Amino acid sequence: MKKLITTIALVAVSLVSFAQSDSVTVSKEVDDMTDKVSWYANVILVAANEGKTKGITIQPSIANGSSINTLIVSPVGLGNCNEDNTLIIKFVDGSKVKLSSWNKFDCEVAYFAPTSALVTKLKAVEIDKIYFQNGRTFDSGTFPVSRPRYFIQLYKGL
């Protein structure tokens, strides 16, 4: 049942992403009770197969409204729980950046710390496709992205 709900959510996010304009923006939110400041992108990045049965979503964790400190990756159809995951981002210029998740075990998401090499690429070069491997089950896939300019636009908004 959880897989079905997650798959439906991935499809819904994909449809909403394609229905909106191609603009990625960053919003600031202040909790009026705690005064805690949070920063959010208006959309998340989706990388999935044509049937939307396997793939990932990537939500950047934005620190102080000025940088991305973590990529939060939610796998769908790539094993139940995960650990020691691999994420490879291939850019349209043919270059690739490989990351390993820093969390050891989780049944929901995987966390990746962007390297300086990745940040440099994300700011300037469109993404071609993304590979994800679940290090626990070794389920994997290479997926096209819904918004190749996602991070270029996100960094411009920071």
C-alpha positions in Angstrom: 0.0 0.0 0.0 2.9 2.4 0.9 4.5 1.8 -2.5 1.2 2.5 -4.3 0.7 5.8 -2.4 4.3 6.8 -3.1 3.9 6.0 -6.8 0.7 8.0 -7.0 2.5 10.9 -5.2 5.4 10.7 -7.7 3.0 10.8 -10.7 1.1 13.7 -9.2 4.3 15.6 -8.6 5.4 14.9 -12.1 2.1 16.1 -13.6 2.2 19.3 -11.5 5.8 19.9 -12.5 5.0 19.7 -16.2 1.9 21.8 -15.9 3.7 24.7 -14.2 6.0 27.1 -15.9 9.7 26.2 -16.2 10.6 28.5 -13.4 12.1 27.3 -10.1 11.9 29.8 -7.3 12.9 29.9 -3.6 10.5 31.1 -0.9 11.2 32.1 2.6 8.9 31.1 5.4 9.0 32.4 9.0 7.1 30.5 11.7 5.3 33.2 13.6 5.5 31.2 16.9 9.1 30.1 16.9 10.6 32.7 14.5 12.3 29.8 12.8 13.2 30.7 9.2 13.0 28.0 6.5 13.7 28.2 2.7 11.9 26.1 0.1 12.0 25.6 -3.6 8.5 25.9 -5.2 8.9 22.5 -6.9 11.0 19.3 -6.5 13.1 17.6 -9.2 11.6 14.4 -10.6 13.7 11.8 -12.4 11.5 8.8 -13.4 10.9 6.2 -16.1 8.1 6.7 -18.7 5.6 4.8 -16.7 6.5 6.7 -13.5 6.8 3.3 -11.7 10.5 3.8 -10.8 12.5 6.9 -10.1 13.5 9.4 -7.6 12.5 12.9 -6.4 15.2 15.3 -5.3 14.4 18.1 -2.8 17.2 20.5 -1.9 17.7 21.5 1.7 18.5 25.2 1.6 20.6 26.7 4.3 20.2 30.4 5.2 18.6 31.1 1.8 22.0 31.1 0.2 23.2 27.5 -0.4 22.1 23.9 -0.7 23.5 21.8 2.1 21.8 18.5 1.4 20.0 16.8 -1.5 17.1 14.8 -0.1 16.4 11.9 -2.4 13.2 9.8 -2.2 13.4 6.6 -4.3 10.3 5.0 -5.7 10.2 1.4 -6.9 13.9 0.9 -6.0 13.7 -1.2 -2.9 11.9 -0.6 0.4 14.6 0.6 2.7 18.0 1.8 1.6 21.5 2.5 2.8 24.9 3.2 1.3 23.3 4.6 -1.9 24.9 6.0 -5.0 23.7 9.0 -7.0 25.4 9.9 -10.3 24.3 13.0 -12.1 25.2 13.2 -15.8 25.3 16.7 -17.4 24.6 17.6 -21.0 28.3 18.3 -21.5 29.0 14.6 -20.8 30.5 15.1 -17.4 29.4 13.2 -14.3 29.5 13.7 -10.6 29.1 10.7 -8.3 27.9 11.0 -4.7 27.4 8.5 -1.8 24.7 8.9 0.7 25.8 9.9 4.2 22.9 8.3 6.1 23.4 4.7 6.8 19.9 3.3 6.9 16.5 4.8 6.1 13.2 3.5 4.8 12.0 6.8 3.3 14.9 9.0 1.9 18.6 9.1 1.2 20.7 12.2 2.0 23.6 13.4 -0.2 26.0 16.2 0.6 26.8 18.2 -2.6 30.5 18.5 -3.3 32.1 21.7 -4.6 32.5 20.1 -8.0 28.8 19.3 -8.1 27.7 22.8 -7.0 29.9 24.3 -9.7 28.2 22.1 -12.3 24.6 22.5 -11.0 25.0 26.3 -11.2 25.9 26.3 -14.9 25.1 23.1 -16.8 21.8 21.4 -17.5 21.3 17.8 -16.2 21.0 15.1 -18.8 20.0 12.2 -16.6 20.4 10.7 -13.1 21.4 7.3 -11.9 20.4 6.0 -8.4 21.4 2.7 -6.8 20.0 1.5 -3.5 23.0 0.1 -1.7 20.9 -2.2 0.4 18.9 -4.1 -2.3 21.1 -3.0 -5.3 17.9 -1.9 -7.2 19.0 0.8 -9.6 18.0 2.8 -12.6 19.0 5.7 -14.9 16.3 8.3 -15.4 15.7 11.4 -17.4 14.8 14.5 -15.4 11.6 16.6 -15.6 13.5 19.9 -15.5 17.1 19.9 -16.9 17.6 23.5 -15.8 16.2 23.0 -12.3 19.4 23.7 -10.3 20.5 26.5 -12.6 17.2 28.3 -11.9 17.3 27.4 -8.2 20.8 28.9 -7.7 19.7 32.1 -9.5 16.9 32.4 -7.0 19.2 32.1 -4.0 
